[in-house]
């Protein structure tokens, strides 16, 4: 852990480079001491069916959820989600100047007892 989930409205597909947004958020998260780099996962999921505000199809959204194991103090979590949000806002600024886009982010704690994990990524870092 941590995992960063990005949901975005399908109408942004042609105007936002989602792979580059994933990389920008991964890079920002990797620089946050409280978020262990080997556990980072960033994924973006296109949402095809949505309705926003007044129903005009010009509106779009990007919603970011940072999931991480419980136990970090509120100040650490606040710093992490604010840094991820600001990285996304900076990345999306050129798009948001020209298009109607809602950007949101939240952080969610994961109960470690209810979330078993295993993997070999740490074994292969730096090789």
N, C-alpha and C positions, 0 to 999 in steps of 0.2 A: 504494500500500500504506500503511497496514495494513488488513487485513480481519479482521472479527470474525465468527466463525461460532458460532451457538448451535444446538445440537440439544437438543430437549426431548421428554419422553415425552408422548404424546397425552392422557394423563389429566390433564395440567395445563392443557389448553386453556381450560377453563371457570373456572379459579381464578387464572390468571396472565395479565395483560395483556401479551402478548408484544410488541406494537407499542411499548408504553411501556417495556418492558425494553430493546428495541433502542435507543430514544431515550436512555434513561439511560446506556447503555454508550457510545453515540456521543458524548454530551455529556462524559462523563468522559474518553474518549479524546482528544477535541478539546482538552482542557486539558493534555495531556501533550506537552511540547515535542518529544520524540523521535518522535512519531507525527504526520506531516504531515496536517493537516485535509483538504486537497483529495483525499487518497487514501483517506480513511475510507470503509469499506463495512461495514455491520452487517446481518446476515441471520439469521433464525430459521427453523429447519426442524423441523417436527413429525415425530416418529418414531412410527409406528403399531404397529409390532411390536417388542416388547422383553420381557425377563424380568429382574427385579431381585430380589436377595437371596433371600428364601424363596419367591418366586413370587407373593406376595400382590399383587393388582392395585392396592392402595392406594398402593404405593410409586411415586414418580416421580423424574425426574432432569432436571437442566439441566447441560449440558456446554458449556463455552465454549472456543474455540480462537482465539487471536490469532496471525494469520500476518503476518509482516513481512519485508521484505528483510533479508538478512544484513548483518552488519557493526557492529551496535550492541554496546557492551560489556555483559558480564553484569549489572553493577549497573543499567544503564539498562533492560535487558529485565526484570530482577527487579522494579524499581519499576513498570514499565508493567503487567505481568501482575498484580501485587499490587493496584494501583489499580483495574484492571478487575474483579478478583475481589471486592474490597471493595465496589465500586459494585453489583455483582450481589447480593452477600450482603445489603447494606442494602436493596435493592429487594425482595428475596425474603423478608426477615425475617418480615413478617406472615404470609405463606403457610407458611413453615417452622415457625412456632409451632404451627400447627394440622394440618399435613399432613406425611407422610413424604416428604422430598425430599432427594436427594443432589445437591450442587452441586460442580462441579469446573471447573478451568480449566488451560490449558497454553498455552505460546507455542511457535511453530514458525518457524524461519528459512526463508526462501525464497532459493534460489540465483538471483541476478539474471541470470546468463547463461542460465538455463534457463526464464526467466519473462518473455517479452516483454510490453510494455505500450504502450498509446497511449490517448488520450482527449482530450476538449475541456472537461472540467469546470473546470479552472483558468481557461480563457478566459471562462467564464460566471459565475464567482463575483463577487458584489457587483453584478451587473447587474439 
